[in-house]
Amino acid sequence: MVALARSIGIPRKSFQLRSWAICACVGEKHESEELLEMMRGLMTLALCLSMSAGHALAEPEAVTNAKTLCRAVDTTISLSPCTYSEEAKTVTVSVATAGGDARELCQTIVSSLVEKQIYFGAAPWKLNLKSPASGDSTIASCDLPQTPH
């Protein structure tokens, strides 16, 4: 995995993202732009790996893509297992980020999905980012990409 990440330009220190994010949550300061850049690279790698794992034929595209997104964030930025709800049309991720950084991370994830052409069908789905620092409240929410018409 390290070789694959290096081959697409992700620096070795990006693999330390989870510990960096946890440190940021407990008060150590890191430049948020550098952290977001590392997250962006890891999300791209994780989405590529998840897409290659295949899709179940019997479930809707949105559910398959919610599972793909959860696998990607679970291996990169999520502090606890990602969850999704087909009924509520939501994907929920727990992150060690706050406020503006969470909103920017939300948009970064959506941009990565669009870049990889991962869409959530015609009905609108939401990505909710939660934080343990906020009592597990939603700190950012954004629309997941819908299939283009």
Disulfide bonds with the S-S distance in Angstrom:
Cys70-Cys82 2.08
Cys106-Cys142 2.02
